[in-house]
């Protein structure tokens, strides 16, 4: 299904866009990370129930990237 590929590319793009934040000094607020992880998880579950497995795994990569940011903490 072509929609799965398009969504997958976009989701991986969002994960890649977080790389500067992951390697950079400044991190987003923890509450932003937590809320984003919760919402992305809901989307990932939706993808799984629709059997959009490429999109599901791409969304998981974005969840992992946000998780890394969450556990890196915030520089004050």
Buried (B, 14 or more C-beta within 10 A) or exposed (E): EEEBEEBBEEBBEBBEEBEEBEEEEEBBEBEBBEEBBEEBBEBBEEBBEEEBEBBBBBBBBBBBBBBBBBEBEEEE
